[in-house]
Amino acid sequence: MIKSKALILDIETSPIIAYIWQLGEQHISLNQIKTDWHIMAWSAKWLGDPESKVIYHDFRNHKNGDDKQILKPLWDLLNAADIVITQNGQHFDSRKINARFIAHGMNPPKP
């Protein structure tokens, strides 16, 4: 029997910082964005491994928002995983992670 490698994953993203004229519902154009979002931190663990084996990369205190250096180890883990378990992966984490991979010229990991 082949054992699947299941990765448990969570990411944290920064907010988009924009210049706006008022509060409430509005549309923000690209020229109003002061700082775009990026991945600030992520943590992962192989299912079945003890808590002491959690892999954590925290980039919150990095000033320029360039998350490329924390994306390579994340890409390696995702590419090695057969299954990825997240809280909101399909609608948030996967989309955000793949967007950042593309922004840095990286191919998405295997499906």
N, C-alpha and C positions, 0 to 999 in steps of 0.2 A: 504494500500500500504506500502510495506517495503522500507525504505529509506537506500540506500547503503552508506557506509562510505568510502569516497574517500580521500586519503592521497596524498598531493603534497610533493615531496621529491627531494633533491639534495645532492650529496656527493662530497667531495674533497679528492683526494688521494695524497700521497707523491710519488716522483719519486723513481725509483730503482737507487741506487748509485753503480756504478761498476768501477773496475779497467780495463781500456782499453789501447791498444797500439797505436791506431790511430783514427782519425775522419773518418766519412763516414759509409757506410753500412757495417755491420759486424755482426757476431753471437757472442753473449755473453754467455759463459758457466756459470753454477751455481757457480763454484769455483772463478769466477771473481766478483761475487756480494759481495759488502761490506755491504750494507744495503738494505733489501728488502722493497717493498712498503707496505703501510698500509693506513687505512682510517684516515685522519687528522681531518676532520670535516664533519658534516652533519647538514642539516636543514630540517624541515618538518612542515607542517601545514595542518589541516583538511580543505578540500574544504568548503567554506562558512564561516569559522571562520575569524574574523578580523586579520589584520596584527599583532596586539599586541599579538596574540596567537601563533606566530611562535616559534617553539621549536628548539633550536640551541645548538649543542655540538661542541666545538672547542678544539682540542687536538694538535694543531700545535706546541705548545711550550713544549710538553712533550718529554723528551730526548730519551727514549728507544724505541719509536715506538709501544709500546704495546697498541693497540686500544681496548682491551677487555672491559674496563670500559665504553666506549661510545657505544659499540655494544648492550648491554643488553637493554637500553631504545629504541634503534632503532628496535631491534627484537620485543619488545612489541608493538610498533606502527604498524609495518608491519603485525604482527599476528592479530591485531585488524582490519586492513583495508580490505575492500571488493575490492577496486580498488586502484592502486598506479599509480600516474601520475608523470612522470619524463621527462627530455629532451631526454636522451639517455639510458633509463632504460633497455631495452631488450638487447642491445649490450654492455653496460658498467656497469651501476650502479648495476643491479641485479646480474650480474656475479661477480663483485668485492665484493659486500656485502656478497653473499653466500659463496664465497671463504674464506672470513675472519671469517664467522660463523664456517665453517668447520675447519679452522686453530685453532680455540679456542675450538673445541669440542662441538659446539652448533649445534642443528638441524636447518635446514631451517624453517622459519615461514610457516604457511599454504599458499598454492598457491593462 
